[in-house]
Amino acid sequence: MLVKVFGSAVFGVEATTITVEVNIDKGIGYHLVGLPDNAIKESSYRISAALNNNGYKLPGKKITLNMAPADMRKEGSAYDLTLAIGILSASHQIKATEIDKYIIMGELSLDGSLQPIRGALPIAIKAREEGFKGFILPKQNVKEAAIVDGLDALGVENIQEVIDFFEGTSTIEPLVIDTRKEFYETMEHPEFDFADVKGQESIKRCMEIAAAGGHNIILIGPPGSGKTMLAKRLPTILPPMTLNEALETTKIHSVVGRIKAHSGLMNQRPFRSPHHTISNVALVGGGSYPQPGEISLSHNGVLFLDELPEFKREVLEVMRQPLEDREVTISRARFTVTYPSSFMLVASMNPSPSGYFPDDAQAISTSPQEMQRYLSKISGPLLDRIDIHIEVQPVPFEKLTEERRGEPSTDIRRRVTKSREYQSERFKEIETVHYNAQMNVKQIRKYCALNDESKSLLKNAMDRLNLSARAYDRILKVARTIADLETTEHISPNHIAEAIQYRSLDRDGWLG
């Protein structure tokens, strides 16, 4: 007898429905075709044990299973439940008249219990698009799937529950959640807060400007000056995620199985901090079966690269295209996948290999050649994509012992959000630009016009400080954001003067 059951495969952040055709005929054998990987090929052992331990069995006949489309590579153990239910139905061990109305996914343990799967959210979205009635999946993932309305999300703990459901001897109540209510009511209080930061008022101001304009930023300072502490608090002052941003972010983390058990929609901006030994593939994404990398897991959030010069130069160079295009495209012989990667880059570095230059007491340990070799690890094209450079000095003892708390993140976030709304209104006719950091040269010329006094100040600064040509547009974009924080349309000389301070690495004596 021939039976069709349905599963799903995830490529990139989108799902494709997989039709599993199960045919049982005279003879002996178990034949699985349709480009399955080794994990799927090994499923026969898990299925056999799970069925035996629940009072069923693999029929002693010729079993042929085809996973269509047959020219698309399938991977992972999440098809165990799909194949098992198909075999039971085709061998008349169960009566499943509505089997074709559901997407069925889950990894089987030998006792028939189910393990969580990856990509539940994109699978559920695709199932609804294609008109399926419901999605049967492990209980650990059901909250992800329930985000999608118009689709019954049926969470189960073992294969027996699925069998009883199809035979009509029991029911499974679909999980129903109000996505918007879930999104707004489960907003957590941030673990980190700028109120805990002692001193560093100028750096906090710089971080506020970076958040308001979506500018990439690099912090330069000796060990212990607070670079990592400041970077971890940046997501707490970014505007709250919109529902669409939360769905996009959740899809990416769902694909790699990073959603916590029994969790649904992500409503906190991600903060990713990979170690400097990371590989190209782990950072950008890819592999034989492409998976999102750290920059995609940072989508709509912050990617923090601590000790930037310690990263391999070739690893940093592969970030240039994602920083520019805000997406990653990975091509293979048979397919191409694209992952979104719109993130804020926050990097930190010591001012020298010893960490203490230009402190006179420590500078003798670092030669000019060592300095140049250390700083040259960061290429000019990468620095071109970082708008703000700021020097971080150690906090004096008097500041550290102050009892008074600093300004809380919630207050700073209100100003940042107001500035972003101001920018959104300005760019409402431009589909590809939402905040100042995304402006191209043409848009900079249009929206960052200077009066004669501001032009003169900028010219003198570039001459005296020997600022590089690449600093010009960056200064204008940052000055635009500073003006937006004051909700003023005109860029004044004091906005330009402040923006000039945030180009440390372009000055003569740093990178030259």
ZAKOL-524153 format. One line per 5 residues: number of its first residue (from 1); their letters; for each residue x, z, y of C-alpha. Coordinates in nm, 4 decimals. Last residue first. Layout:
# ZAKOL-524153
NUM	A	X,Z,Y ~ ...
This chain:
# ZAKOL-524153
512	GLWGD	4.8839,0.9575,5.6927 ~ 4.7171,1.1539,5.4115 ~ 4.7491,1.4924,5.5755 ~ 5.0027,1.4868,5.8592 ~ 4.8150,1.2436,6.0808
507	RDLSR	4.4490,1.3277,6.0664 ~ 4.2163,1.1571,5.8237 ~ 4.2142,1.4534,5.5848 ~ 4.0700,1.6866,5.8475 ~ 3.7677,1.4742,5.9410
502	YQIAE	3.5055,1.7442,6.0126 ~ 3.6303,1.8426,6.3568 ~ 3.5349,1.4990,6.4890 ~ 3.1698,1.5739,6.4080 ~ 3.1718,1.8706,6.6475
497	AIHNP	3.3064,1.6628,6.9360 ~ 3.0589,1.3807,6.8658 ~ 2.7654,1.6216,6.8821 ~ 2.9107,1.7759,7.2003 ~ 2.9378,1.4253,7.3536
492	SIHET	2.5629,1.3613,7.3053 ~ 2.3815,1.1630,7.0372 ~ 2.0314,1.0904,7.1624 ~ 1.7248,1.1287,6.9393 ~ 1.7062,1.5061,6.9586
487	TELDA	1.5615,1.7196,6.6824 ~ 1.8472,1.9740,6.7168 ~ 1.9244,1.9313,6.3483 ~ 1.8822,1.5580,6.4135 ~ 2.1651,1.5654,6.6684
482	ITRAV	2.3979,1.7174,6.4091 ~ 2.2822,1.4509,6.1628 ~ 2.3622,1.1663,6.4039 ~ 2.7028,1.3236,6.4698 ~ 2.7663,1.3155,6.0934
477	KLIRD	2.6796,0.9465,6.0796 ~ 2.8928,0.8629,6.3860 ~ 3.1917,1.0572,6.2553 ~ 3.1706,0.8792,5.9204 ~ 3.1545,0.5405,6.0919
472	YARAS	3.4784,0.6072,6.2802 ~ 3.6734,0.7915,6.0091 ~ 3.7456,0.4722,5.8143 ~ 3.9545,0.3493,6.1051 ~ 4.1982,0.6355,6.0590
467	LNLRD	4.2264,0.9210,6.3034 ~ 4.5571,0.9414,6.4887 ~ 4.4574,1.2738,6.6398 ~ 4.5318,1.1588,6.9938 ~ 4.4072,0.7998,6.9611
462	MANKL	4.0978,0.8723,6.7515 ~ 4.0084,1.1667,6.9721 ~ 4.0506,0.9666,7.2920 ~ 3.8244,0.6884,7.1597 ~ 3.5583,0.9380,7.0467
457	LSKSE	3.5533,1.1084,7.3868 ~ 3.5317,0.7751,7.5703 ~ 3.2451,0.6570,7.3506 ~ 3.0572,0.9833,7.4079 ~ 3.0937,0.9507,7.7850
452	DNLAC	2.9886,0.5857,7.7819 ~ 2.6680,0.6501,7.5875 ~ 2.6605,0.6204,7.2114 ~ 2.4217,0.4367,6.9753 ~ 2.3913,0.5936,6.6300
447	YKRIQ	2.0602,0.4442,6.5130 ~ 2.1263,0.0725,6.5504 ~ 2.5029,0.0564,6.4968 ~ 2.4724,0.2960,6.2040 ~ 2.1941,0.0805,6.0577
442	KVNMQ	2.4182,-0.2261,6.0562 ~ 2.7073,-0.0328,5.9021 ~ 2.4973,0.1085,5.6184 ~ 2.2935,0.4284,5.6334 ~ 2.2626,0.6362,5.3148
437	ANYHV	2.4317,0.9458,5.4606 ~ 2.1625,0.9631,5.7286 ~ 1.8604,1.0276,5.5077 ~ 1.5902,0.8259,5.3291 ~ 1.7377,0.4753,5.3222
432	TEIEK	1.6566,0.2127,5.0558 ~ 1.2945,0.1457,5.1535 ~ 1.3552,0.1050,5.5257 ~ 1.0301,0.1233,5.7276 ~ 1.0113,0.5039,5.7022
427	FRESQ	1.3721,0.5385,5.8217 ~ 1.3033,0.7319,6.1438 ~ 1.0205,0.9350,5.9892 ~ 1.2385,1.0238,5.6936 ~ 1.5130,1.1351,5.9328
422	YERSK	1.2865,1.3850,6.1126 ~ 1.1609,1.5094,5.7746 ~ 1.5237,1.5605,5.6678 ~ 1.5900,1.7615,5.9862 ~ 1.2882,1.9859,5.9216
417	TVRRR	1.4051,2.0399,5.5644 ~ 1.7539,2.1383,5.6808 ~ 1.6138,2.3832,5.9363 ~ 1.3887,2.5443,5.6763 ~ 1.6724,2.5503,5.4235
412	IDTSP	1.8886,2.7557,5.6603 ~ 1.6198,3.0226,5.6793 ~ 1.5686,3.0246,5.3016 ~ 1.9439,3.0450,5.2385 ~ 1.9642,3.3855,5.4041
407	EGRRE	2.1666,3.4449,5.7246 ~ 2.4472,3.6886,5.6544 ~ 2.4160,4.0467,5.5405 ~ 2.5513,4.3303,5.7546 ~ 2.7603,4.5838,5.5646
402	ETLKE	3.0899,4.4340,5.6795 ~ 3.3806,4.5049,5.4454 ~ 3.4674,4.1410,5.3802 ~ 3.4568,4.0588,5.7517 ~ 3.7145,4.3256,5.8412
397	FPVPQ	3.9353,4.2166,5.5518 ~ 3.9675,3.8653,5.6944 ~ 3.8077,3.5778,5.4960 ~ 4.0560,3.3178,5.3736 ~ 4.0430,2.9853,5.5611
392	VEIHI	3.8360,2.6830,5.4564 ~ 3.9315,2.3449,5.6071 ~ 3.6525,2.0889,5.6272 ~ 3.6332,1.7210,5.5363 ~ 3.2910,1.5583,5.5824
387	DIRDL	3.1769,1.2037,5.5146 ~ 3.3175,1.1478,5.1674 ~ 3.2685,0.7859,5.0540 ~ 3.5770,0.6545,5.2313 ~ 3.7685,0.9356,5.0604
382	LPGSI	3.7106,0.7539,4.7315 ~ 3.8363,0.4246,4.8784 ~ 4.1450,0.6036,5.0180 ~ 4.2474,0.7374,4.6793 ~ 4.2835,1.1051,4.5936
377	KSLYR	4.5934,1.1470,4.3786 ~ 4.7884,1.0654,4.6967 ~ 4.7460,1.4254,4.8112 ~ 4.9634,1.5709,4.5363 ~ 5.2322,1.3009,4.5542
372	QMEQP	5.2478,1.3356,4.9328 ~ 5.2800,1.7123,4.9149 ~ 5.5435,1.6935,4.6418 ~ 5.7461,1.4510,4.8532 ~ 5.7117,1.6740,5.1599
367	STSIA	5.8530,1.9663,4.9553 ~ 5.6418,2.2673,4.8587 ~ 5.7840,2.6162,4.7996 ~ 5.8917,2.6539,5.1632 ~ 5.5255,2.6391,5.2709
362	QADDP	5.4422,2.9863,5.1352 ~ 5.5266,3.2221,5.4218 ~ 5.4598,2.9536,5.6803 ~ 5.0988,2.9028,5.5618 ~ 5.0512,2.5238,5.5922
357	FYGSP	5.0355,2.5068,5.2872 ~ 4.9042,2.7802,5.0541 ~ 4.7897,2.6194,4.7304 ~ 5.1298,2.5671,4.5723 ~ 5.0361,2.2046,4.4990
352	SPNMS	4.9177,2.1658,4.8605 ~ 4.6016,2.2023,5.0728 ~ 4.4110,2.3254,4.7678 ~ 4.1108,2.1174,4.6734 ~ 3.7344,2.1208,4.6690
347	AVLMF	3.4722,1.8551,4.6110 ~ 3.0999,1.8441,4.6813 ~ 2.9316,1.5158,4.5947 ~ 2.5622,1.5009,4.6758 ~ 2.3634,1.3131,4.4138
342	SSPYT	2.1715,0.9920,4.3578 ~ 2.2746,0.8985,4.0054 ~ 1.9966,0.7027,3.8344 ~ 2.0852,0.5731,3.4865 ~ 2.0797,0.2047,3.3972
337	VTFRA	2.1001,0.0656,3.0455 ~ 2.2186,-0.2765,2.9294 ~ 2.1641,-0.4193,2.5820 ~ 2.3090,-0.6102,2.2869 ~ 2.6758,-0.6516,2.3803
332	RSITV	2.6877,-0.3313,2.5835 ~ 2.6484,-0.2754,2.9550 ~ 2.6318,0.0569,3.1376 ~ 2.4783,0.0583,3.4869 ~ 2.5106,0.3748,3.6926
327	ERDEL	2.2927,0.4418,3.9978 ~ 2.3365,0.5636,4.3542 ~ 2.4864,0.2256,4.4566 ~ 2.7785,0.3547,4.6648 ~ 2.8509,0.6835,4.4901
322	PQRMV	2.7850,0.5163,4.1541 ~ 3.0395,0.2415,4.2383 ~ 3.3146,0.4796,4.3470 ~ 3.2801,0.7249,4.0590 ~ 3.4942,0.5154,3.8251
317	ELVER	3.7898,0.5853,4.0563 ~ 3.7728,0.9605,4.0019 ~ 3.8196,0.9261,3.6273 ~ 4.1051,0.6770,3.6767 ~ 4.2829,0.9302,3.9012
312	KFEPL	4.2661,1.2028,3.6408 ~ 4.1140,1.5168,3.7909 ~ 4.3644,1.7731,3.9182 ~ 4.3472,1.6270,4.2702 ~ 3.9806,1.7396,4.2957
307	EDLFL	4.0381,2.1104,4.2338 ~ 3.6663,2.1774,4.1768 ~ 3.4416,1.8729,4.1460 ~ 3.0868,1.9855,4.2269 ~ 2.8009,1.7427,4.1629
302	VGNHS	2.4894,1.8520,4.3536 ~ 2.1224,1.7673,4.3059 ~ 1.8750,1.4789,4.3003 ~ 2.0700,1.3302,4.0072 ~ 2.3413,1.5737,3.8918
297	LSIEG	2.2702,1.4965,3.5236 ~ 2.3374,1.1366,3.6248 ~ 2.6823,1.2268,3.7595 ~ 2.7541,1.4397,3.4539 ~ 2.7019,1.1539,3.2124
292	PQPYS	2.3833,0.9987,3.0735 ~ 2.4045,0.8792,2.7127 ~ 2.4973,0.5379,2.5784 ~ 2.5093,0.4879,2.1997 ~ 2.8690,0.3723,2.1537
287	GGGVL	2.9575,0.5798,2.4595 ~ 2.8281,0.5640,2.8152 ~ 2.7969,0.8124,3.0981 ~ 2.9813,0.8525,3.4283 ~ 3.1491,1.1901,3.3804
282	AVNSI	3.1559,1.2167,3.0005 ~ 3.2555,0.8508,2.9696 ~ 3.5446,0.8760,3.2153 ~ 3.6791,1.1895,3.0473 ~ 3.6617,1.5492,3.1728
277	THHPS	3.9888,1.7464,3.2001 ~ 3.8959,1.8575,3.5553 ~ 3.6093,2.0682,3.4215 ~ 3.2552,1.9598,3.5104 ~ 3.0510,2.1467,3.7754
272	RFPRQ	2.6871,2.0388,3.7755 ~ 2.4217,2.1847,4.0051 ~ 2.0683,2.0620,3.9412 ~ 1.7950,2.0967,4.2051 ~ 1.5368,2.3464,4.0864
267	NMLGS	1.1874,2.2308,3.9865 ~ 1.2501,2.1178,3.6298 ~ 0.9171,2.0519,3.4569 ~ 0.8510,2.2011,3.1174 ~ 1.0312,2.4753,2.9337
262	HAKIR	0.9440,2.5903,2.5809 ~ 1.3075,2.5538,2.4738 ~ 1.5369,2.4781,2.7662 ~ 1.5617,2.1146,2.8740 ~ 1.9151,1.9874,2.8102
257	GVVSH	1.8262,1.7577,2.5189 ~ 2.0218,1.4585,2.6514 ~ 1.7110,1.2488,2.7189 ~ 1.5190,1.5524,2.8466 ~ 1.7820,1.6140,3.1159
252	IKTTE	1.7296,1.2612,3.2473 ~ 1.3512,1.2809,3.2292 ~ 1.3466,1.6223,3.4007 ~ 1.5365,1.4840,3.6994 ~ 1.2984,1.1926,3.7476
247	LAENL	0.9930,1.4197,3.7089 ~ 1.1335,1.6730,3.9583 ~ 1.2116,1.3976,4.2075 ~ 0.8535,1.2710,4.1802 ~ 0.7153,1.6229,4.2322
242	TMPPL	0.9290,1.6659,4.5434 ~ 1.2361,1.8841,4.5224 ~ 1.2787,2.1572,4.7817 ~ 1.5082,2.0588,5.0710 ~ 1.8737,2.1543,5.0152
237	ITPLR	1.9654,2.5067,5.1229 ~ 1.9782,2.6642,4.7755 ~ 2.1626,2.3610,4.6335 ~ 2.4641,2.4471,4.8577 ~ 2.5106,2.7984,4.7204
232	KALMT	2.7406,2.7019,4.4364 ~ 2.9634,2.5119,4.6815 ~ 3.0141,2.8188,4.9010 ~ 3.1285,3.0383,4.6108 ~ 3.3556,2.7612,4.4840
227	KGSGP	3.5333,2.7262,4.8195 ~ 3.5588,3.1008,4.8860 ~ 3.9109,3.1429,5.0267 ~ 4.0422,3.2777,4.6966 ~ 4.2871,2.9940,4.6334
222	PGILI	4.3932,2.8138,4.9519 ~ 4.1663,2.5748,5.1409 ~ 4.0244,2.2254,5.1637 ~ 3.6493,2.1736,5.1117 ~ 3.5303,1.8156,5.0579
217	INHGG	3.1825,1.6974,5.1547 ~ 2.9361,1.4207,5.0636 ~ 2.6660,1.3928,5.3273 ~ 2.2946,1.4288,5.2475 ~ 2.2199,1.4508,5.6202
212	AAAIE	2.0712,1.8002,5.6340 ~ 2.2732,1.9273,5.3390 ~ 2.6056,1.8226,5.4926 ~ 2.5045,1.9694,5.8308 ~ 2.4114,2.3005,5.6664
207	MCRKI	2.7402,2.3011,5.4757 ~ 2.9295,2.2584,5.8034 ~ 2.7407,2.5468,5.9630 ~ 2.8199,2.7627,5.6612 ~ 3.1848,2.6644,5.7014
202	SEQGK	3.1844,2.7688,6.0678 ~ 3.0258,3.1038,5.9804 ~ 3.2830,3.1787,5.7095 ~ 3.2189,3.5550,5.7354 ~ 3.0828,3.7291,5.4270
197	VDAFD	2.8713,3.5146,5.1965 ~ 2.5894,3.7115,5.0298 ~ 2.3264,3.5819,5.2732 ~ 2.4222,3.2308,5.1597 ~ 2.2230,3.2999,4.8448
192	FEPHE	2.2879,3.2473,4.4740 ~ 2.0494,3.3106,4.1851 ~ 1.7751,3.1214,4.3634 ~ 1.4234,3.2672,4.3480 ~ 1.2348,3.0594,4.0980
187	MTEYF	0.9652,2.8056,4.1775 ~ 0.7271,2.8483,3.8846 ~ 0.4109,2.8344,4.0932 ~ 0.4819,2.5022,4.2652 ~ 0.5640,2.2847,3.9671
182	EKRTD	0.3237,2.4491,3.7245 ~ 0.0402,2.4090,3.9745 ~ 0.1310,2.0441,4.0230 ~ 0.1570,1.9810,3.6503 ~ -0.1660,2.1594,3.5602
177	IVLPE	-0.0989,2.2265,3.1956 ~ -0.2896,2.1337,2.8822 ~ -0.1407,2.1931,2.5385 ~ -0.3400,2.0079,2.2765 ~ -0.5199,2.2317,2.0267
172	ITSTG	-0.4274,2.1423,1.6735 ~ -0.7162,2.1313,1.4297 ~ -0.7488,2.2200,1.0648 ~ -0.8818,2.0707,0.7417 ~ -0.9238,1.7270,0.9002
167	EFFDI	-0.6827,1.5447,0.6697 ~ -0.4778,1.4336,0.9698 ~ -0.4534,1.7868,1.1065 ~ -0.3799,1.9445,0.7679 ~ -0.0882,1.7041,0.7168
162	VEQIN	0.0491,1.7736,1.0660 ~ 0.0264,2.1501,1.0154 ~ 0.2006,2.1132,0.6781 ~ 0.4924,1.9328,0.8450 ~ 0.5994,2.2418,1.0376
157	EVGLA	0.5857,2.4107,1.3789 ~ 0.3502,2.1760,1.5622 ~ 0.2931,2.0923,1.9294 ~ 0.0181,1.8434,2.0044 ~ 0.0419,1.6862,2.3515
152	DLGDV	-0.2839,1.4942,2.3957 ~ -0.2232,1.2224,2.6572 ~ -0.4106,1.1649,2.9847 ~ -0.1728,1.3941,3.1735 ~ 0.2014,1.3811,3.1198
147	IAAEK	0.3547,1.7248,3.1817 ~ 0.2265,1.8126,2.8342 ~ 0.5192,1.6224,2.6828 ~ 0.7756,1.8630,2.8274 ~ 0.5632,2.1646,2.7293
142	VNQKP	0.5453,2.0349,2.3719 ~ 0.9204,2.0318,2.3173 ~ 0.9667,2.3613,2.1284 ~ 0.6379,2.3003,1.9434 ~ 0.7866,2.0026,1.7634
137	LIFGK	0.6042,1.6704,1.8225 ~ 0.2699,1.4980,1.7789 ~ 0.1904,1.2718,2.0758 ~ -0.1674,1.1756,2.1509 ~ -0.4334,0.9131,2.2027
132	FGEER	-0.1967,0.6213,2.2384 ~ -0.2784,0.3744,2.5162 ~ 0.0553,0.2015,2.5672 ~ 0.1218,0.3632,2.9055 ~ 0.0324,0.7061,2.7633
127	AKIAI	0.2849,0.6669,2.4831 ~ 0.5503,0.5482,2.7293 ~ 0.5132,0.8624,2.9434 ~ 0.5185,1.0816,2.6313 ~ 0.8406,0.9188,2.5097
122	PLAGR	0.9996,0.9626,2.8543 ~ 0.9131,1.3357,2.8409 ~ 1.0116,1.4073,2.4794 ~ 1.3606,1.2587,2.5209 ~ 1.5447,1.4724,2.2690
117	IPQLS	1.3974,1.6440,1.9649 ~ 1.3378,2.0037,1.8598 ~ 1.3559,2.1136,1.4917 ~ 1.0535,2.1155,1.2655 ~ 0.9744,2.3277,0.9602
112	GDLSL	0.9373,2.1515,0.6245 ~ 1.1548,2.3899,0.4214 ~ 1.4465,2.1430,0.4215 ~ 1.4352,2.1155,0.8004 ~ 1.2632,1.8117,0.9442
107	EGMII	1.3403,1.6480,1.2792 ~ 1.0332,1.5516,1.4788 ~ 0.8367,1.2561,1.6151 ~ 0.4834,1.1184,1.5712 ~ 0.3234,0.8891,1.8301
102	YKDIE	-0.0479,0.8981,1.7616 ~ -0.3431,0.6629,1.7325 ~ -0.2104,0.4816,1.4236 ~ -0.2500,0.7902,1.2038 ~ -0.6230,0.8036,1.2655
97	TAKIQ	-0.7339,0.7428,0.9047 ~ -0.4799,0.9807,0.7558 ~ -0.5833,1.0635,0.4008 ~ -0.2965,1.2398,0.2253 ~ -0.1140,1.1869,-0.1046
92	HSASL	-0.2328,0.8256,-0.0996 ~ 0.1259,0.6897,-0.1404 ~ 0.1079,0.5030,0.1928 ~ -0.0161,0.8168,0.3719 ~ 0.2511,1.0476,0.2310
87	IGIAL	0.5234,0.7889,0.3006 ~ 0.4094,0.7364,0.6611 ~ 0.3911,1.1122,0.7194 ~ 0.7507,1.1473,0.5958 ~ 0.8831,0.8528,0.7984
82	TLDYA	0.7419,0.9789,1.1282 ~ 0.8474,1.3368,1.0516 ~ 1.2079,1.2368,0.9893 ~ 1.2223,1.0002,1.2900 ~ 1.3835,1.2655,1.5160
77	SGEKR	1.7077,1.2537,1.3144 ~ 1.8963,1.0316,1.5542 ~ 1.9568,0.6633,1.6113 ~ 1.7752,0.3332,1.6154 ~ 1.9489,0.0010,1.6998
72	MDAPA	1.7112,-0.2753,1.8008 ~ 1.7052,-0.5975,1.5964 ~ 1.4347,-0.4728,1.3566 ~ 1.1708,-0.4204,1.6242 ~ 1.0503,-0.2582,1.4091
67	MNLTI	1.1650,0.0131,1.1689 ~ 1.0997,-0.1093,0.8164 ~ 1.0508,0.1322,0.5285 ~ 1.0423,0.0096,0.1687 ~ 0.9603,0.2554,-0.1098
62	KKGPL	0.9834,0.1254,-0.4673 ~ 0.8181,0.3849,-0.6873 ~ 0.8738,0.7441,-0.7960 ~ 0.6655,0.8772,-0.5073 ~ 0.8493,1.1286,-0.2876
57	KYGNN	0.6773,1.4582,-0.3458 ~ 0.4209,1.7047,-0.2173 ~ 0.3732,2.0806,-0.2626 ~ 0.5316,2.1998,0.0603 ~ 0.8841,2.2658,-0.0701
52	NLAAS	0.8845,1.9297,-0.2487 ~ 0.7899,1.7479,0.0747 ~ 1.0644,1.9173,0.2773 ~ 1.3267,1.8524,0.0052 ~ 1.2415,1.4815,-0.0201
47	IRYSS	1.2197,1.4364,0.3569 ~ 1.5594,1.5994,0.4166 ~ 1.7241,1.3863,0.1477 ~ 1.5532,1.0652,0.2632 ~ 1.6591,1.1373,0.6228
42	EKIAN	2.0231,1.0517,0.5472 ~ 1.9622,0.6913,0.6544 ~ 1.8204,0.8179,0.9841 ~ 2.1342,1.0210,1.0634 ~ 2.3506,0.7288,0.9491
37	DPLGV	2.2041,0.4862,1.2026 ~ 1.8935,0.2760,1.1424 ~ 1.9166,-0.1013,1.2083 ~ 1.5678,-0.2050,1.0849 ~ 1.5835,-0.1256,0.7128
32	LHYGI	1.5295,0.1773,0.4862 ~ 1.5052,0.0998,0.1134 ~ 1.4288,0.3741,-0.1367 ~ 1.4208,0.2534,-0.4958 ~ 1.2166,0.2139,-0.8120
27	GKDIN	0.9635,-0.0524,-0.9028 ~ 0.6031,-0.1253,-0.8235 ~ 0.5125,-0.1055,-0.4551 ~ 0.5048,0.1328,-0.1607 ~ 0.5248,-0.0182,0.1889
22	VEVTI	0.5899,0.1836,0.5024 ~ 0.6059,0.0022,0.8373 ~ 0.7526,0.2149,1.1174 ~ 0.6622,0.0739,1.4588 ~ 0.9003,0.1900,1.7323
17	TTAEV	0.7720,0.2339,2.0875 ~ 1.0409,0.1967,2.3536 ~ 1.1300,0.4827,2.5884 ~ 1.2976,0.4765,2.9298 ~ 1.5747,0.7021,3.0610
12	GFVAS	1.8591,0.4913,2.9271 ~ 1.7290,0.3768,2.5930 ~ 1.4898,0.6166,2.4195 ~ 1.3348,0.5278,2.0837 ~ 0.9755,0.6021,1.9817
7	GFVKV	0.7690,0.6689,1.6724 ~ 0.4627,0.5022,1.5283 ~ 0.3093,0.4811,1.1834 ~ 0.2050,0.1696,0.9937 ~ 0.0867,0.1780,0.6323
2	LM	0.1222,-0.0804,0.3549 ~ 0.0000,0.0000,0.0000
